[in-house]
Amino acid sequence: MGSCTGVESDRLEIFEVGPCKNAYEMGLLIGQRFSKLIKSRVARDLILQNQLRPFAHTTTPQSESLLKSLFDNNREKFPRYWDELLGTAQGSGVPLLDILLINFRKEILAFIPKEGAKSSDVDTSDDCSDVLVVGESMTIAAHNEDANIALVGHTYLIKGILQDGSFFVGYTYAGELPSGAFGFNSHGLAFTLNSVPPVEDEIVAGGIGRNFISRDILEATSIDDAMKKINSSEVSAGHSYNLMETTTRRIFNVETASRKRVSVYEVGETPFFHANMYLHLHINQVQDENSISRQKRASVLAKVSKEDFLSLLGDTDDEKYPIYMTGPLLHTLCTAIVDLDEQTLSIIAGNPKNGDVSHVFSISPKKAQ
């Protein structure tokens, strides 16, 4: 059922799984294959250990009611993906609660008191930078996947084959649903993600989790279908989606927030840089110095050629808040380049300026086998 198609780089393994008889089996095979990595991630994840677990284990009315509504609402809306997580927990031998807590990290952390949290526990686990353009000479989305140091070496690629023969490929954090980062599918649809920080009173307890929505987008049949999936989910926290489609050669940035607020911006000939802040959805947001700094730096860098895009994402000019991150807390794990004219998604290891491509995937639409 599950088969591994080989290790193509030191770190990033691709596991081909499916078609499976059900979602639980898909999760089970993923959990078994990456059990060691998932256990290692859970053992190193200070946010899980010092914030999420204590919150879940202190049986206050607030924690019980938040977790119950979060789990019930997501299980009801996405029973298949819920079953996938049940399988992942079973297959990996990691307690189900830990698997759920890391998948709902953003939706829970907003409700945990911040007093006394050490800097290593602060949730900075998915800052990212994207630069996008739809021009005459090139149509490209370039994405830095930035994460907390605990996640370095704790990612893999899942190629999930569905029962109708269609498939998706998602860059996946150990123990989480594919994909909290970027992915594509056999319908010629690709996406990258940026987290955005609404202030606390903009976050609704018990809403739909971002990991579940992005897992659903991996099965979208078109950019319109992906938009419908985003629009139909009453999210808890906000998120930013960069959606791209080979058949129409279009790229959209979609910013979302709770209470079904969505803003759509179509990328054109002017290169569009997106860090971790809302740019066009009007919402109260946390002032993130890191994002503001990256946004300012990107505005002055050249953005004419693909090489310029890679150079921008590899920029380390600002010592405190570089676009390409090498620690101590945040690391750029890899860079993904989606080229809609070449119809490829490439993954670059190390600084993208050096162009060390570890994987290239064709993202042209494939017929079901």
Secondary structure, 3 states (H helix, E strand, C coil): CEEEEEECCCCCEEEEECCCCCHHHHHHHHHHHCHHHHHHHHHHCHHHHHHHHHHHHCCCHHHHHHHHHHHHHHHHHCHHHHHHHHHHHHHHCCCHHHHHHHHCHHHHHCCCCCCCCCHHHCCCCCCEEEEEEECCCCEEEEEEEEEEHHHCCCEEEEEEECCCCCEEEEEEECCCCCCCCEEEECCCEEEEEECCCECHHHCCCCCECHHHHHHHHCCCCCHHHHHHHHHCCCECCCEEEEEEECCCCEEEEEEEECCCEEEEEECCCCCEEECCCCCCCCCCECCCHHHHHHHHHHHHCCCCCHHHHHHHHCCCCCCCCCCCCECCCEEEEEEEEEECCCCEEEEECCCHHHCCEEEEEECCCCCCC
